[in-house]
Amino acid sequence: MSHNGIDQPRTALVVVAHHRSDSLTAHIARRAAAQLEAAGYRIDLLDLHAEGFDPRMTEADQPDWGNREKTYSPEVHQHMDRILAADLVIAAFPVYWASVPAVLKGWIDRVWNYGFAYGRSKPRLAGKRMLWLGLAGAAADDALIPFMQQTLEGQLNMGIAYYCGFSHSTVGLLPDAEERRQRIDADGTLLINAPTVGAEREAQYAALERQADGFVANFLAAQSVPA
């Protein structure tokens, strides 16, 4: 876009939903941000834990179904402004129980609120694009992975992004994110491998980085689906 004939960079909101700044989740988010920056995007990095976001719903942010123009808390309106300013949003998170962690779910509950993210004939978020990068401790060959992928796509693409008018949303599931690979056997027993070390561990995480980089590259290359 341009202003007074001067091209302005597009903005990417990169959301980190992990309680540790040294986590693999945060590392993948930083890699995604670097890719986006190299592609010409201005980066708004939102680390929910570092910024002290409280995921618990409050009276101030409870939807008022009779008033879609309700003024929510100042904190929530600041987050709304950051979403509105973004052309695309990428959220990086650990997969908990085939879903997102509480801090990310609470951010959506409080910020993606009635009158802002939904409830209008012309959604305010229409045309934006979303990539969900979920890091899973399950092994890539675990029979749970297809279920996890399908569940996340249903929740995040259909239940949230498309419902809120996003033109494109995709889930990038990243298994093998733990140094001790996990899988469930036919009897429901959790099997945990010995930790990977040395060259094997480096190869494991290099493969995960390549997969994450590929998700971001494909996301950037994809044509937007008409809203």
ROMIDREN-58075 format. One record per atom (N, C-alpha, C): residue in three letters; x, y, z. Coordinates in steps of 0.02 Angstrom, whole numbers, plus 50000, padded with zeros to 5 digits. Layout:
BEGIN
AlaXYZ;...
***
This chain:
BEGIN
Met500424994150000;Met500005000050000;Met500445006250000;Ser500145011949986;Ser500545017949982;Ser500205023650017;His500595028550036;His500345034450069;His500745040350042;Asn500395045050010;Asn500725050749978;Asn501255048449928;Gly501085042949893;Gly501535040649841;Gly502125036649866;Ile502165035549932;Ile502725031749960;Ile502475024849979;Asp502805019749953;Asp502605012849970;Asp502745011450043;Gln502245008550076;Gln502315006650145;Gln502374998950149;Pro502814996450192;Pro502874989150197;Pro502244986050226;Arg502094980050203;Arg501544976350233;Arg501754974150303;Thr501264972950345;Thr501404971250415;Thr501204964050429;Ala501644960550465;Ala501494953750488;Ala501494953850564;Leu500954951450593;Leu500914950650666;Leu501114943450682;Val501674942650718;Val501914936050736;Val501784935050810;Val501354930250826;Val501134929250895;Val501494923050924;Val501814924050981;Val502154918551015;Val501744916651077;Ala501544910351080;Ala501134908051136;Ala501504902651175;His502024904651210;His502414900051252;His502684903951311;His502724900551369;His502924903851430;His503684904651436;Arg504074901651391;Arg504804902251394;Arg505074905551331;Ser505484910651342;Ser505774914151284;Ser506304910051249;Asp506574904851284;Asp507084900651254;Asp506794894051227;Ser506144893851217;Ser505814887851193;Ser505914886951119;Leu505814880751096;Leu505834879351024;Leu505274883150989;Thr504704883851021;Thr504154887750993;Thr504364894850978;Ala504694898051026;Ala504924904951016;Ala505454905250961;His505884900250958;His506394899950907;His506074899550837;Ile505574895250829;Ile505234894550765;Ile504874901050747;Ala504584904450796;Ala504264910850783;Ala504764916050759;Arg505354916150789;Arg505864920950767;Arg506104919350696;Arg506164912850679;Arg506354911050611;Arg505814913250561;Ala505184912250580;Ala504644914450536;Ala504664922050526;Ala504784925750581;Ala504834932950576;Ala505394935150530;Ala505964931650534;Ala506534933250490;Ala506354932050417;Gln506004926550403;Gln505784925150335;Gln505324930650309;Leu504854932650350;Leu504384937850331;Leu504734944450319;Glu505204946050364;Glu505584952250356;Glu505974952250291;Ala506274946450274;Ala506644945850212;Ala506184946650151;Ala505544944950160;Ala505054945550106;Ala504754952550102;Gly504984957050146;Gly504774963950142;Gly504254966150191;Tyr504104961850240;Tyr503604963550290;Tyr503904967250349;Arg503514971850377;Arg503674974750442;Arg503414969950494;Ile503804968450545;Ile503624963450595;Ile503384966750659;Asp502794964550681;Asp502544966150748;Asp502554959650786;Leu503044958850831;Leu503114952650869;Leu502734953250935;Leu502244948950943;Leu501824948951003;Leu501964942651043;Asp502364943351095;Asp502504937851141;Asp502004938351199;Leu501494934151198;Leu500944935051245;Leu501164934551318;His501604929851333;His501844929251402;His502294935051421;Ala502764936751378;Ala503234942151393;Ala502864948851403;Glu502324949751367;Glu501934955951373;Glu501424955651430;Gly501394949851463;Gly500944949251521;Gly500214948951505;Phe500044946351445;Phe499334945951427;Phe498974940951472;Asp498404943051499;Asp498004938751542;Asp497464935451500;Pro497484928851491;Pro496994925551448;Pro496304924751478;Arg496214926351542;Arg495574925351574;Arg495074930751553;Met494464928551537;Met493944933251518;Met493764937751577;Thr493594944051562;Thr493404948851613;Thr492714951651597;Glu492404954851646;Glu491754958051633;Glu491814963351579;Ala492364966951580;Ala492454972351531;Ala492484969651459;Asp492714963451452;Asp492804960651384;Asp492294955351367;Gln491804954351411;Gln491264949651396;Gln490834952551340;Pro490674948551289;Pro490254951251235;Pro489574953551259;Asp489334958951230;Asp488654961451242;Asp488274960351177;Trp487864955051175;Trp487534953051113;Trp487044958351088;Gly486864963051130;Gly486424968351108;Gly486794974551085;Asn487454974451088;Asn487844980451070;Asn488514978351039;Arg488524978050974;Arg489144976150941;Arg489644981850937;Glu489444987750960;Glu489904993450963;Glu490194994251033;Lys490124989251075;Lys490364989651144;Lys491094991551146;Thr491274995851193;Thr491974997551206;Thr492244992551257;Tyr492754989051236;Tyr493064983951279;Tyr493644987251319;Ser494024983251355;Ser494564985851396;Ser495104989051353;Pro495474993951380;Pro496014997151341;Pro496524992051315;Glu496684986951356;Glu497164981951335;Glu496914978251273;Val496284976351273;Val496004972651216;Val495974977051154;His495804983351161;His495784987751103;His496484988851074;Gln496994988851116;Gln497674989351090;Gln497844983251047;His497634977351070;His497764971251032;His497344971250968;Met496734973650971;Met496324974150911;Met496664978550858;Asp496954984050880;Asp497294988550834;Asp497884985150801;Arg498244980850838;Arg498814977350810;Arg498594972250757;Ile498024969150769;Ile497754964450719;Ile497524968250657;Leu497174973750667;Leu496934977650610;Leu497504980250567;Ala498064981850599;Ala498634984550562;Ala499014979250523;Ala498874972850536;Ala499244967350505;Ala498904964950442;Asp499304963650391;Asp499054960450330;Asp498994952950339;Leu499434950250379;Leu499404943050394;Leu499614941950467;Val499394936250493;Val499534934350562;Val499824927350563;Ile500364926450600;Ile500644919850611;Ile500664918650686;Ala500384913050708;Ala500394911250778;Ala500804904950787;Ala501304905050831;Ala501714899250847;Ala501554897050917;Phe501434890450926;Phe501204888050990;Phe501354880650998;Pro501414878351061;Pro501454871151073;Pro500744868151070;Val500684862251042;Val500034859051039;Val499894855551106;Tyr499374857651140;Tyr499154854451202;Tyr498474851151190;Trp498424844751203;Trp497784841251197;Trp497454842351129;Ala497854841951076;Ala497614843051007;Ala497284849850999;Ser497544854751036;Ser497264861451033;Ser497814866551049;Val497614872851057;Val498094878151072;Val498144878951148;Pro498704881651173;Pro498764882851245;Pro498294888351269;Ala498194888551334;Ala497694893151363;Ala497834900451346;Val498474902451343;Val498614909451331;Val498404911551261;Leu498464907151212;Leu498254908751144;Leu497494908451138;Lys497194903451169;Lys496454902951168;Lys496154908951202;Gly496444911151259;Gly496184916851295;Gly496274923351256;Trp496824923851218;Trp496934929751176;Trp496374930151123;Ile496214924551094;Ile495664924351045;Ile495004925851079;Asp494874922851137;Asp494254923951173;Asp494144931351189;Arg494664934551214;Arg494594941551236;Arg494644946551180;Val495094945351132;Val495244950451081;Val494834949451017;Trp494754943350995;Trp494364942150934;Trp493624942150953;Asn493394947850972;Asn492754948351007;Asn492184950550961;Tyr491574950050988;Tyr490964951850951;Tyr490984959250932;Gly490814960550869;Gly490824967350844;Gly491494969250814;Phe492014965450831;Phe492674966550803;Phe492854961050754;Ala492894954950778;Ala493104949450735;Ala492514945950700;Tyr491924946750727;Tyr491334943550697;Tyr490724947550717;Gly490164946050684;Gly489544949450701;Gly489374955350657;Arg489744956050601;Arg489604961350553;Arg489524958450483;Ser489104961650442;Ser489004959150375;Ser489644959650334;Lys490054964650348;Lys490714965150317;Lys491234964550372;Pro491544958750381;Pro492014957750436;Pro492604962550432;Arg492804965150489;Arg493374969750491;Arg494024966250475;Leu494034959650483;Leu494644955850469;Leu494644952750400;Ala494154954550359;Ala494094951650292;Ala494724952850251;Gly494944947550217;Gly495524948150173;Gly496184946750206;Lys496204946350272;Lys496834944850306;Lys496984937450300;Arg497614935650311;Arg497834928750303;Arg498164926350367;Met498094919750381;Met498294917050445;Met498674910550436;Leu499234909950472;Leu499604903650475;Leu499694901750548;Trp499504895550563;Trp499564892850631;Trp500134887750630;Leu500664888950669;Leu501224884350674;Leu501194880850742;Gly500984874550741;Gly500904870850803;Gly501444865550812;Leu501814866050867;Leu502354861350881;Leu502094855850926;Ala502164849550903;Ala501894843850940;Ala502444839150962;Gly502384836651024;Gly502874831951050;Gly502794824951020;Ala502214823550990;Ala502094816950961;Ala502574815650903;Ala502764809350895;Ala503194807450840;Ala502814808150774;Ala503184809450721;Ala502864810550656;Ala502484804450632;Asp502704798450653;Asp502364792350631;Asp501834789850680;Asp501674793950730;Asp501144792150778;Asp500474792250742;Ala500054787250754;Ala499394786950723;Ala498954792750743;Leu499154796450796;Leu498764802150819;Leu498834808250773;Ile499374808650735;Ile499524814650696;Ile498974816650647;Pro498704812050606;Pro498154814150561;Pro497554816850599;Phe497384813750656;Phe496834816350697;Phe496994823350722;Met497614824250745;Met497814830750771;Met497774836150716;Gln498004834450656;Gln497984839150600;Gln497254840950584;Gln496824835950579;Gln496124837150563;Gln495784841250617;Thr495934839750680;Thr495624843350736;Thr495834850650736;Leu496474851850727;Leu496724858750726;Leu496434862650667;Glu496394859450609;Glu496114862850551;Glu495384864750563;Gly495014860150593;Gly494314861650607;Gly494234867450655;Gln494624867250709;Gln494574872550760;Gln494814879250734;Leu495424879150704;Leu495764885350689;Leu495574888450622;Asn495524884250572;Asn495324886850506;Asn494574888450504;Met494174883250514;Met493454884050507;Met493134887650567;Gly493324885550628;Gly492994888250687;Gly493194895350705;Ile493794897450681;Ile494034904050700;Ile494164908450639;Ala494674906750599;Ala494904911250546;Ala494364912650494;Tyr494074907450464;Tyr493574908650413;Tyr492944911650442;Tyr492774909750503;Tyr492194912650536;Tyr492284920250545;Cys492904922350552;Cys493054929450562;Cys493234933150498;Gly493134929850440;Gly493224933250377;Gly493904932850346;Phe494384929150377;Phe495034928450345;Phe494954925050277;Ser495344927250229;Ser495284924550161;Ser495694918150153;His496174917150197;His496604911250191;His496854909450261;Ser496814903050277;Ser497074900750342;Ser497334893650333;Thr497924892350361;Thr498204885650355;Thr498554883750420;Val498554877250435;Val498874874650495;Val499504870850475;Gly500074873050502;Gly500704869550492;Gly500874865650555;Leu500754859150554;Leu500884854950612;Leu501604852350610;Leu501964853350665;Leu502674851550669;Leu502774846250723;Pro502724839850706;Pro502854834550755;Pro503594833750769;Asp503764829050813;Asp504464827850832;Asp504784833950864;Ala504394838050898;Ala504664844150927;Ala505014842950994;Glu504904837151025;Glu505244835551087;Glu505874831451074;Glu506374832151117;Glu506974828151108;Glu506844820851124;Arg506314819451162;Arg506094812651176;Arg505454811451137;Arg505494808151079;Arg504914806951037;Arg504394802751075;Gln503764804551064;Gln503214801251100;Gln502724798151050;Arg502434792551069;Arg501894789551030;Arg501454785451077;Ile500844784151055;Ile500374780151093;Ile500304773451058;Asp500384767851095;Asp500304761251063;Asp499574759251060;Ala499444753351033;Ala498754751051022;Ala498374750151087;Asp498724749251142;Asp498404748351207;Asp498314754951244;Gly498514760451213;Gly498454767051245;Gly499024768851290;Thr499564765051287;Thr500144766451329;Thr500584771751296;Leu500804776651335;Leu501254781751309;Leu501964778951306;Leu502254778751248;Leu502934776451238;Leu503384782551226;Ile503904783151266;Ile504354788951260;Ile505054786451244;Asn505324788651188;Asn505994786551168;Asn506524789651213;Ala507114786851211;Ala507684790051244;Ala507834796651210;Pro508114801551246;Pro508264807951215;Pro508744807251157;Thr508614811051104;Thr509094811251049;Thr509664815851070;Val510264814151049;Val510854818051069;Val511314818851009;Gly511784823551015;Gly512304824350966;Gly512044825750896;Ala512334822250847;Ala512174823450777;Ala511444821750762;Glu511184816550795;Glu510484814650784;Glu510014820150806;Arg510174823050864;Arg509744828550888;Arg509794834550842;Glu510384836250819;Glu510464841850773;Glu510064840650709;Ala510094834350684;Ala509724832750623;Ala508974833150634;Gln508744830950693;Gln508034831250708;Gln507774838450706;Tyr508124842950738;Tyr507894849850741;Tyr508014853550676;Ala508524851650639;Ala508634854750573;Ala508054852850527;Ala507824846650532;Ala507254844450491;Ala506624848250510;Leu506524849350575;Leu505934853150598;Leu505974860350573;Glu506564863350576;Glu506644870150551;Glu506484870550476;Arg506734865650438;Arg506604865650366;Arg505854865050353;Gln505514860850392;Gln504794860050383;Gln504424866550399;Ala504624869750453;Ala504314876150472;Ala504444881550419;Asp505074881850395;Asp505234886650342;Asp504804885350280;Gly504694878950265;Gly504284877250207;Gly503564879450215;Phe503294878650275;Phe502614880950288;Phe502554888550276;Val503044892250301;Val503034899550293;Val503104901450220;Ala503564898250185;Ala503684899750114;Ala503054898250073;Asn502744892550085;Asn502134890750048;Asn501564895450065;Phe501534897550128;Phe501014902250149;Phe501094908950112;Leu501704911250107;Leu501824917650073;Leu501684917049998;Ala501804911149971;Ala501724910249898;Ala500994909049878;Ala500594906749926;Ala499904904849910;Ala499484910949889;Gln499064909749841;Gln498604915049821;Gln498024915149870;Ser497804921049888;Ser497254921749934;Ser496614918849904;Val496234915349945;Val495584912749924;Val495084918549930;Pro494664919649878;Pro494184925149883;Pro493744924349945;Ala493654929949980;Ala493264929750042;Ala492524928750027;
***
